[in-house]
Amino acid sequence: MVKVAYTPAGPAFRILRDMHVLILNQYALPSGEAGITRNADIGAELVARGHIVTIIASDYDYMTREPTRRRADERGDNVRGVSFKWLSTGTYSANDRRRILSMGRYGVAAAWAGLRVRPAPDVVIGSSPQPLAGLAASVVARMRHIPFIFEARDIWPSALVDLGAIRRNSTTHRLLVWLERHLYRTANAVVSVPPRGALRLAELGLDPHKVTHIPNGASTALREPGPLPETLERLLQEADGRFVLAYAGAIGVPHRFDTILDALGQLRANQRELYDRLAVVLVGDGVAAAPIRARAEALRLNNLRIHSPVPKPAVRSFLVRADACLMQAAASDHFRYGFSPNKLFDYFAAGKPVLIASAHPTLVDETGAGIRYEPGDPSALVAALSAIMNIPEGERRKMGERGRRLAETEYSMATITDRYEALLEKVVAGHRR
Protein backbone atom coordinates (compact mmCIF):
# COMPACT_ATOMS: atom_id res chain seq x y z
CA MET A 1 0.00 0.00 0.00
CA VAL A 2 1.23 3.52 -0.78
CA LYS A 3 0.43 6.62 1.20
CA VAL A 4 0.64 10.16 -0.17
CA ALA A 5 1.31 12.78 2.49
CA TYR A 6 1.41 16.56 2.11
CA THR A 7 4.47 18.21 3.62
CA PRO A 8 4.49 22.01 3.92
CA ALA A 9 8.31 22.19 3.77
CA GLY A 10 10.27 20.94 0.76
CA PRO A 11 8.45 19.11 -2.05
CA ALA A 12 4.70 19.44 -2.03
CA PHE A 13 4.22 15.69 -1.72
CA ARG A 14 6.26 12.74 -0.57
CA ILE A 15 5.55 9.06 -1.17
CA LEU A 16 5.58 6.85 1.92
CA ARG A 17 5.44 3.08 1.60
CA ASP A 18 4.26 1.20 4.65
CA MET A 19 7.23 -0.49 6.30
CA HIS A 20 7.68 -3.79 8.08
CA VAL A 21 9.80 -2.96 11.16
CA LEU A 22 11.51 -5.86 12.92
CA ILE A 23 12.69 -5.24 16.51
CA LEU A 24 15.01 -7.50 18.49
CA ASN A 25 14.90 -6.91 22.25
CA GLN A 26 15.22 -9.77 24.72
CA TYR A 27 13.41 -7.86 27.48
CA ALA A 28 10.60 -6.29 25.44
CA LEU A 29 7.08 -6.64 26.82
CA PRO A 30 3.64 -5.83 25.38
CA SER A 31 2.05 -2.44 26.06
CA GLY A 32 0.44 -2.20 29.46
CA GLU A 33 2.64 -4.75 31.23
CA ALA A 34 5.03 -3.99 34.08
CA GLY A 35 8.47 -3.59 32.52
CA ILE A 36 10.14 -2.44 29.30
CA THR A 37 7.33 -1.52 26.90
CA ARG A 38 9.07 1.23 24.88
CA ASN A 39 9.33 -0.81 21.67
CA ALA A 40 5.77 -2.08 22.00
CA ASP A 41 4.34 1.38 22.70
CA ILE A 42 6.14 2.93 19.72
CA GLY A 43 5.28 -0.15 17.68
CA ALA A 44 1.57 0.23 18.41
CA GLU A 45 1.70 3.85 17.24
CA LEU A 46 3.47 2.76 14.04
CA VAL A 47 0.85 0.06 13.43
CA ALA A 48 -1.88 2.68 13.82
CA ARG A 49 -0.12 4.62 11.03
CA GLY A 50 -0.25 1.65 8.67
CA HIS A 51 3.10 -0.04 9.30
CA ILE A 52 3.80 -3.64 10.33
CA VAL A 53 5.79 -4.23 13.53
CA THR A 54 7.25 -7.53 14.73
CA ILE A 55 9.12 -7.86 18.03
CA ILE A 56 11.27 -10.88 18.90
CA ALA A 57 11.62 -11.21 22.70
CA SER A 58 12.23 -13.76 25.45
CA ASP A 59 9.36 -15.61 27.12
CA TYR A 60 11.16 -15.16 30.49
CA ASP A 61 10.20 -12.11 32.57
CA TYR A 62 13.42 -10.31 33.50
CA MET A 63 11.76 -8.33 36.29
CA THR A 64 9.94 -11.06 38.24
CA ARG A 65 12.63 -13.64 37.36
CA GLU A 66 9.88 -16.13 36.60
CA PRO A 67 8.83 -17.92 33.39
CA THR A 68 5.72 -16.47 31.82
CA ARG A 69 2.83 -18.35 30.26
CA ARG A 70 3.58 -16.88 26.86
CA ARG A 71 3.77 -19.21 23.90
CA ALA A 72 7.40 -19.75 22.91
CA ASP A 73 6.83 -20.81 19.32
CA GLU A 74 6.27 -19.48 15.82
CA ARG A 75 2.71 -18.28 16.42
CA GLY A 76 3.42 -15.73 19.12
CA ASP A 77 0.96 -13.06 20.23
CA ASN A 78 -0.58 -9.94 18.76
CA VAL A 79 -0.97 -7.01 21.18
CA ARG A 80 -2.38 -3.70 19.89
CA GLY A 81 -1.44 -4.81 16.40
CA VAL A 82 2.21 -5.56 17.30
CA SER A 83 3.23 -9.15 16.57
CA PHE A 84 5.37 -10.72 19.33
CA LYS A 85 7.53 -13.79 18.68
CA TRP A 86 8.56 -15.41 21.98
CA LEU A 87 11.81 -17.33 22.34
CA SER A 88 12.72 -19.76 25.11
CA THR A 89 16.03 -18.49 26.56
CA GLY A 90 16.27 -20.20 29.96
CA THR A 91 15.84 -18.92 33.49
CA TYR A 92 18.08 -17.04 35.90
CA SER A 93 17.66 -15.32 39.26
CA ALA A 94 20.69 -13.02 39.45
CA ASN A 95 23.30 -11.30 37.30
CA ASP A 96 25.33 -14.47 37.03
CA ARG A 97 26.52 -17.14 34.61
CA ARG A 98 22.96 -18.32 33.90
CA ARG A 99 21.94 -14.82 32.81
CA ILE A 100 24.93 -14.62 30.47
CA LEU A 101 23.92 -18.01 29.05
CA SER A 102 20.35 -16.71 28.59
CA MET A 103 21.68 -13.69 26.69
CA GLY A 104 23.73 -15.95 24.43
CA ARG A 105 20.78 -18.23 23.74
CA TYR A 106 18.65 -15.22 22.87
CA GLY A 107 21.26 -13.81 20.49
CA VAL A 108 21.50 -17.03 18.49
CA ALA A 109 17.76 -17.77 18.50
CA ALA A 110 16.80 -14.18 17.66
CA ALA A 111 19.13 -14.10 14.65
CA TRP A 112 17.64 -17.36 13.37
CA ALA A 113 14.06 -16.20 14.01
CA GLY A 114 14.78 -12.85 12.34
CA LEU A 115 15.94 -14.59 9.18
CA ARG A 116 12.60 -16.45 8.96
CA VAL A 117 10.18 -13.59 9.69
CA ARG A 118 7.57 -13.07 6.99
CA PRO A 119 6.77 -10.83 5.26
CA ALA A 120 10.36 -9.73 4.74
CA PRO A 121 11.17 -6.73 6.98
CA ASP A 122 12.31 -3.41 5.51
CA VAL A 123 14.49 -2.53 8.50
CA VAL A 124 15.69 -4.22 11.69
CA ILE A 125 16.29 -2.57 15.07
CA GLY A 126 18.54 -4.14 17.70
CA SER A 127 17.82 -2.72 21.14
CA SER A 128 20.25 -2.80 24.08
CA PRO A 129 21.14 -3.11 26.97
CA GLN A 130 21.53 -6.74 25.89
CA PRO A 131 24.36 -6.23 23.34
CA LEU A 132 23.81 -9.57 21.62
CA ALA A 133 20.39 -8.35 20.50
CA GLY A 134 22.21 -5.68 18.51
CA LEU A 135 24.65 -8.24 17.13
CA ALA A 136 21.78 -10.54 16.10
CA ALA A 137 20.04 -7.62 14.40
CA SER A 138 23.23 -6.76 12.47
CA VAL A 139 23.44 -10.37 11.25
CA VAL A 140 19.79 -10.31 10.12
CA ALA A 141 20.38 -7.01 8.33
CA ARG A 142 23.44 -8.33 6.47
CA MET A 143 21.78 -11.62 5.48
CA ARG A 144 18.50 -10.01 4.40
CA HIS A 145 20.12 -6.95 2.78
CA ILE A 146 18.14 -4.46 4.85
CA PRO A 147 19.29 -1.51 6.99
CA PHE A 148 20.18 -1.94 10.66
CA ILE A 149 19.43 0.56 13.43
CA PHE A 150 21.15 0.11 16.77
CA GLU A 151 19.08 1.46 19.68
CA ALA A 152 21.28 2.31 22.67
CA ARG A 153 18.98 2.37 25.67
CA ASP A 154 21.99 2.63 27.98
CA ILE A 155 25.61 3.41 27.17
CA TRP A 156 27.21 0.03 27.79
CA PRO A 157 29.78 -1.18 28.76
CA SER A 158 30.62 2.20 30.34
CA ALA A 159 27.76 1.71 32.80
CA LEU A 160 29.05 -1.72 33.82
CA VAL A 161 32.50 -0.33 34.60
CA ASP A 162 31.21 2.71 36.49
CA LEU A 163 28.87 0.56 38.58
CA GLY A 164 31.64 -1.91 39.44
CA ALA A 165 30.13 -4.87 37.57
CA ILE A 166 33.28 -5.39 35.46
CA ARG A 167 36.86 -4.13 35.74
CA ARG A 168 38.11 -1.47 33.33
CA ASN A 169 40.47 -2.92 30.72
CA SER A 170 39.66 -6.49 31.76
CA THR A 171 39.22 -9.07 29.01
CA THR A 172 35.43 -8.82 29.38
CA HIS A 173 35.54 -5.03 29.18
CA ARG A 174 37.75 -5.02 26.06
CA LEU A 175 35.49 -7.57 24.37
CA LEU A 176 32.37 -5.53 25.11
CA VAL A 177 34.00 -2.32 23.87
CA TRP A 178 34.91 -4.12 20.64
CA LEU A 179 31.28 -5.24 20.29
CA GLU A 180 30.00 -1.75 21.13
CA ARG A 181 32.28 -0.18 18.51
CA HIS A 182 31.23 -2.80 15.93
CA LEU A 183 27.53 -2.11 16.49
CA TYR A 184 27.94 1.67 16.27
CA ARG A 185 30.15 1.38 13.18
CA THR A 186 28.01 -1.09 11.21
CA ALA A 187 24.64 0.45 12.02
CA ASN A 188 23.04 2.59 9.34
CA ALA A 189 21.85 4.82 12.18
CA VAL A 190 22.09 4.89 15.97
CA VAL A 191 19.17 5.79 18.22
CA SER A 192 20.35 7.06 21.60
CA VAL A 193 17.75 7.08 24.34
CA PRO A 194 20.08 9.11 26.64
CA PRO A 195 20.30 12.71 25.37
CA ARG A 196 24.09 12.85 25.03
CA GLY A 197 24.76 9.46 23.43
CA ALA A 198 26.65 11.11 20.54
CA LEU A 199 29.40 11.86 23.06
CA ARG A 200 30.15 8.12 23.32
CA LEU A 201 30.66 7.74 19.56
CA ALA A 202 32.99 10.73 19.60
CA GLU A 203 34.98 9.08 22.43
CA LEU A 204 35.34 5.96 20.27
CA GLY A 205 36.50 7.98 17.27
CA LEU A 206 33.29 7.30 15.35
CA ASP A 207 30.93 9.68 13.59
CA PRO A 208 28.62 11.26 16.22
CA HIS A 209 26.33 12.49 13.43
CA LYS A 210 25.02 8.93 13.07
CA VAL A 211 23.15 9.44 16.35
CA THR A 212 19.53 10.53 16.67
CA HIS A 213 18.28 11.19 20.19
CA ILE A 214 14.84 9.64 20.66
CA PRO A 215 13.97 9.63 24.36
CA ASN A 216 11.52 7.54 26.26
CA GLY A 217 8.03 8.91 26.72
CA ALA A 218 4.90 8.53 28.79
CA SER A 219 3.33 5.13 28.19
CA THR A 220 -0.06 5.24 26.47
CA ALA A 221 -1.20 2.60 28.99
CA LEU A 222 -1.04 5.27 31.70
CA ARG A 223 -3.68 7.49 30.13
CA GLU A 224 -6.45 5.78 32.08
CA PRO A 225 -6.21 4.37 35.62
CA GLY A 226 -6.80 0.67 36.21
CA PRO A 227 -7.83 -1.29 39.29
CA LEU A 228 -5.26 -1.70 42.05
CA PRO A 229 -4.50 -5.15 43.45
CA GLU A 230 -6.07 -5.57 46.86
CA THR A 231 -2.64 -5.91 48.47
CA LEU A 232 -1.44 -2.57 47.10
CA GLU A 233 -4.73 -0.87 47.98
CA ARG A 234 -4.24 -2.08 51.55
CA LEU A 235 -0.73 -0.59 51.69
CA LEU A 236 -2.03 2.78 50.54
CA GLN A 237 -4.87 2.69 53.06
CA GLU A 238 -2.36 1.97 55.82
CA ALA A 239 -0.44 5.06 54.67
CA ASP A 240 -3.56 7.25 54.71
CA GLY A 241 -2.78 10.66 56.17
CA ARG A 242 0.95 10.34 55.54
CA PHE A 243 3.04 11.90 52.79
CA VAL A 244 3.36 9.08 50.22
CA LEU A 245 6.62 8.91 48.28
CA ALA A 246 6.15 6.46 45.39
CA TYR A 247 8.56 4.47 43.26
CA ALA A 248 7.49 2.25 40.34
CA GLY A 249 10.07 0.25 38.41
CA ALA A 250 12.94 -2.18 38.62
CA ILE A 251 14.67 -2.65 41.98
CA GLY A 252 18.16 -3.48 40.79
CA VAL A 253 21.75 -3.13 41.91
CA PRO A 254 22.36 0.03 39.77
CA HIS A 255 19.65 1.89 41.67
CA ARG A 256 21.48 1.69 45.03
CA PHE A 257 18.37 1.53 47.19
CA ASP A 258 20.61 1.32 50.25
CA THR A 259 20.78 5.12 49.95
CA ILE A 260 17.05 5.26 50.67
CA LEU A 261 17.37 3.03 53.74
CA ASP A 262 20.27 5.07 55.09
CA ALA A 263 18.31 8.29 54.48
CA LEU A 264 15.27 6.93 56.34
CA GLY A 265 17.53 5.94 59.22
CA GLN A 266 18.92 9.48 59.39
CA LEU A 267 15.45 10.96 59.17
CA ARG A 268 14.23 8.78 62.04
CA ALA A 269 17.21 9.73 64.21
CA ASN A 270 17.23 13.47 63.52
CA GLN A 271 13.76 14.50 62.30
CA ARG A 272 11.35 12.06 63.93
CA GLU A 273 8.26 14.15 63.23
CA LEU A 274 9.04 14.16 59.51
CA TYR A 275 9.82 10.43 59.55
CA ASP A 276 6.46 9.64 61.14
CA ARG A 277 4.67 11.68 58.48
CA LEU A 278 6.33 9.80 55.60
CA ALA A 279 5.41 6.54 53.84
CA VAL A 280 7.71 5.18 51.12
CA VAL A 281 6.07 2.64 48.80
CA LEU A 282 8.17 0.83 46.19
CA VAL A 283 6.30 -1.08 43.47
CA GLY A 284 8.57 -3.36 41.46
CA ASP A 285 10.97 -6.24 41.63
CA GLY A 286 14.52 -7.17 40.71
CA VAL A 287 17.68 -8.75 42.06
CA ALA A 288 18.00 -6.15 44.84
CA ALA A 289 14.39 -6.36 46.06
CA ALA A 290 14.85 -9.22 48.55
CA PRO A 291 18.06 -7.80 50.13
CA ILE A 292 16.50 -4.35 50.46
CA ARG A 293 13.36 -5.79 52.04
CA ALA A 294 15.45 -7.84 54.49
CA ARG A 295 17.62 -4.89 55.48
CA ALA A 296 14.60 -2.61 55.93
CA GLU A 297 13.06 -5.19 58.27
CA ALA A 298 16.34 -5.57 60.17
CA LEU A 299 16.53 -1.78 60.62
CA ARG A 300 12.83 -1.70 61.59
CA LEU A 301 12.05 0.95 59.01
CA ASN A 302 8.31 0.61 59.40
CA ASN A 303 7.45 3.36 56.92
CA LEU A 304 8.91 1.56 53.88
CA ARG A 305 6.94 -1.05 51.94
CA ILE A 306 7.78 -3.06 48.80
CA HIS A 307 5.04 -4.44 46.55
CA SER A 308 5.44 -6.72 43.53
CA PRO A 309 5.05 -5.24 39.99
CA VAL A 310 1.60 -4.32 38.70
CA PRO A 311 0.31 -3.65 35.14
CA LYS A 312 0.77 -0.13 33.75
CA PRO A 313 -2.88 0.97 34.19
CA ALA A 314 -2.60 0.04 37.88
CA VAL A 315 0.69 1.99 38.06
CA ARG A 316 -1.30 5.05 36.98
CA SER A 317 -3.78 4.51 39.85
CA PHE A 318 -0.88 4.06 42.27
CA LEU A 319 0.97 7.20 41.18
CA VAL A 320 -2.05 9.49 41.33
CA ARG A 321 -2.49 8.47 44.99
CA ALA A 322 1.09 9.60 45.80
CA ASP A 323 2.26 13.02 46.94
CA ALA A 324 5.63 12.80 45.14
CA CYS A 325 7.63 10.26 43.14
CA LEU A 326 11.18 9.00 43.51
CA MET A 327 13.73 8.58 40.70
CA GLN A 328 16.57 6.77 42.47
CA ALA A 329 19.94 6.05 40.82
CA ALA A 330 23.51 5.29 41.79
CA ALA A 331 26.39 7.76 41.74
CA SER A 332 27.92 6.81 38.39
CA ASP A 333 30.00 8.68 35.84
CA HIS A 334 28.13 7.06 32.93
CA PHE A 335 25.23 9.42 33.64
CA ARG A 336 27.33 12.10 31.93
CA TYR A 337 25.63 10.80 28.77
CA GLY A 338 22.30 11.69 30.35
CA PHE A 339 19.45 9.33 31.02
CA SER A 340 15.83 8.98 29.97
CA PRO A 341 14.10 6.41 32.20
CA ASN A 342 10.55 5.33 31.36
CA LYS A 343 9.41 5.80 34.92
CA LEU A 344 10.34 9.50 34.91
CA PHE A 345 7.81 10.19 32.13
CA ASP A 346 5.23 8.01 33.84
CA TYR A 347 5.70 10.22 36.92
CA PHE A 348 5.31 13.32 34.76
CA ALA A 349 2.14 11.91 33.17
CA ALA A 350 0.67 11.39 36.64
CA GLY A 351 1.28 15.07 37.42
CA LYS A 352 3.48 14.44 40.46
CA PRO A 353 6.63 16.30 41.59
CA VAL A 354 9.79 14.19 41.32
CA LEU A 355 12.78 13.70 43.59
CA ILE A 356 15.59 12.69 41.23
CA ALA A 357 19.10 11.48 42.01
CA SER A 358 21.61 12.89 39.53
CA ALA A 359 24.98 14.63 39.61
CA HIS A 360 24.10 16.25 36.26
CA PRO A 361 21.22 18.58 35.29
CA THR A 362 17.96 16.82 34.39
CA LEU A 363 14.57 17.72 32.97
CA VAL A 364 13.24 17.74 36.53
CA ASP A 365 15.31 20.65 37.81
CA GLU A 366 15.56 22.39 34.43
CA THR A 367 11.76 22.70 34.24
CA GLY A 368 11.00 23.05 37.96
CA ALA A 369 9.14 19.72 38.04
CA GLY A 370 10.75 18.59 41.28
CA ILE A 371 14.03 18.51 43.21
CA ARG A 372 17.38 17.02 42.22
CA TYR A 373 19.70 15.57 44.87
CA GLU A 374 23.21 14.13 44.83
CA PRO A 375 23.13 10.37 44.14
CA GLY A 376 24.63 8.03 46.72
CA ASP A 377 24.35 10.65 49.47
CA PRO A 378 21.72 9.82 52.13
CA SER A 379 22.03 13.31 53.66
CA ALA A 380 21.23 14.89 50.29
CA LEU A 381 18.13 12.70 50.01
CA VAL A 382 17.08 13.67 53.54
CA ALA A 383 17.39 17.34 52.57
CA ALA A 384 15.32 16.77 49.41
CA LEU A 385 12.66 14.88 51.38
CA SER A 386 12.47 17.64 53.97
CA ALA A 387 12.18 20.27 51.25
CA ILE A 388 9.43 18.53 49.24
CA MET A 389 7.40 17.64 52.33
CA ASN A 390 7.50 21.23 53.60
CA ILE A 391 6.59 22.86 50.28
CA PRO A 392 2.94 24.01 50.31
CA GLU A 393 0.62 21.61 48.50
CA GLY A 394 -0.26 24.25 45.89
CA GLU A 395 3.38 24.65 44.89
CA ARG A 396 3.84 20.89 44.68
CA ARG A 397 0.82 20.76 42.40
CA LYS A 398 2.43 23.36 40.11
CA MET A 399 5.60 21.25 39.98
CA GLY A 400 3.54 18.26 38.93
CA GLU A 401 1.70 20.25 36.27
CA ARG A 402 5.00 21.33 34.70
CA GLY A 403 5.93 17.67 34.33
CA ARG A 404 2.49 16.76 32.99
CA ARG A 405 2.79 19.39 30.25
CA LEU A 406 6.10 17.83 29.15
CA ALA A 407 4.54 14.36 29.09
CA GLU A 408 1.65 15.60 26.97
CA THR A 409 3.78 17.52 24.43
CA GLU A 410 7.48 16.79 23.84
CA TYR A 411 7.41 13.37 25.50
CA SER A 412 4.06 12.01 24.41
CA MET A 413 4.20 8.65 22.64
CA ALA A 414 2.83 10.27 19.48
CA THR A 415 5.68 12.80 19.40
CA ILE A 416 8.29 10.12 20.13
CA THR A 417 6.87 8.01 17.30
CA ASP A 418 6.98 10.98 14.91
CA ARG A 419 10.75 11.11 15.43
CA TYR A 420 11.17 7.35 15.06
CA GLU A 421 9.02 7.13 11.94
CA ALA A 422 10.95 9.97 10.28
CA LEU A 423 14.26 8.20 11.01
CA LEU A 424 12.96 4.84 9.76
CA GLU A 425 11.77 6.40 6.50
CA LYS A 426 15.09 8.17 6.02
CA VAL A 427 17.14 5.03 6.67
CA VAL A 428 15.00 2.78 4.45
CA ALA A 429 14.94 5.31 1.60
CA GLY A 430 18.70 5.86 1.86
CA HIS A 431 19.41 2.13 1.80
CA ARG A 432 17.48 1.70 -1.45
CA ARG A 433 19.27 4.47 -3.32
Residue, then its C-alpha position, 0 to 999 in steps of 0.5 A: m500500500v502507498k500513502v501520499a502525504y502533504t508536507p508544507a516544507g520541501p516538495a509538495f508531496r512525498i511518497l511513503r510506503d508502509m514499512h515492516v519494522l523488525i525489533l530484536n529486544q530480549y526484554a521487550l514486553p507488550s504495552g500495558e505490562a510492568g516492565i520495558t514496553r518502549n518498543a511495543d508502545i512505539g510499535a503500536e503507534l506505528v501500526a496505527r499509522g499503517h506499518i507492520v511491527t514484529i518484536i522478537a523477545s524472550d518468554y522469560d520475565y526479566m523483572t519477576r525472574e519467573p517464566t511467563r505463560r507466553r507461547a514460545d513458538e512461531r505463532g506468538d501473540n498480537v498485542r495492539g497490532v504488534s506481533f510478538k515472537w517469543l523465544s525460550t532463553g532459559t531462566y536465571s535469578a541473578n546477574d550471574r553465569r545463567r543470565i549470560l547463558s540466557m543472553g547468548r541463547y537469545g542472540v542465536a535464536a533471535a538471529w535465526a528467528g529474524l531470518r525467517v520472519r515473513p513478510a520480509p522486513d524493511v528494516v531491523i532494530g537491535s535494542s540494548p542493553q543486551p548487546l547480543a540483541g544488537l549483534a543478532a540484528s546486524v546479522v539479520a540485516r546483512m543476510r537479508h540486505i536491509p538496513f540496521i538501526f542500533e538502539a542504545r537504551d543505555i551506554w554500555p559497557s561504560a555503565l558496567v564499569d562505572l557501577g563496578a560490575i566489570r573491571r576497566n580494561s579487563t578481558t570482558h571489558r575489552l570484548l564488550v568495547w569491541l562489540e560496542r564499537h562494531l555495532y555503532r560502526t556497522a549500524n546505518a543509524v544509531v538511536s540514543v535514548p540518553p540525550r548525550g549518546a553522541l558523546r560516546l561515539a565521539e569518544l570511540g573515534l566514530d561519527p557522532h552524526k550517526v546518532t539521533h536522540i529519541p527519548n523515552g516517553a509517557s506510556t499510552a497505557l497510563r492514560e487511564p487508571g486501572p484497578l489496584p490489586e487488593t494488596l497494594e490498595r491495603l498498603l495505601q490505606e495503611a499510609d492514609g494521612r501520611f506523605v506518600l513517596a512512590y517508586a514504580g520500576a525495577i529494583g536493581v543493583p544500579h539503583r542503590f536503594d541502600t541510599i534510601l534506607d540510610a536516608l530513612g535511618q537518618l530521618r528517624a534519628n534526627q527528624r522524627e516528626l518528619y519520619d512519622r509523616l512519611a510513607v515510602v512505597l516501592v512497586g517493582d521487583g529485581v535482584a535487589a528487592a529481597p536484600i533491600r526488604a530484608r535490610a529494611e526489616a532488620l533496621r525496623l524501618n516501618n514506613l517503607r513497603i515493597h510491593s510486587p510489579v503491577p500492570k501499567p494501568a494500575v501503576r497510573s492509579f498508584l501514582v495518582r495516589a502519591d504526593a511525590c515520586l522517587m527517581q533513584a539512581a547510583a552515583s555513576d560517571h556514565f550518567r554524563y551521557g544523560f538518562s531517559p528512564n521510562k518511569l520518569f515520564d510516567y511520573f510526569a504523566a501522573g502530574k506528580p513532583v519528582l525527587i531525582a538522584s543525579a549529579h548532572p542537570t535533568l529535565v526535573d530541575e531544568t523545568g521546575a518539576g521537582i528537586r534534584y539531589e546528589p546520588g549516593d548521598p543519604s544526607a542529600l536525600v534527607a534534605a530533598l525529602s524535607a524540602i518537598m514535604n515542607i513545600p505548600e501543596g499548591e506549589r507541589r501541584k504546580m511542579g507536577e503540572r509542569g511535568r504533565r505538560l512535558a509528558e503531553t507535548e514533547y514526551s508524548m508517545a505520538t511525538i516520540t513516534d513521529r521522530y522514530e518514523a521519520l528516522l525509519e523512513k530516512v534510513v530505508a529510503g537511503h538504503r534503497r538508493 
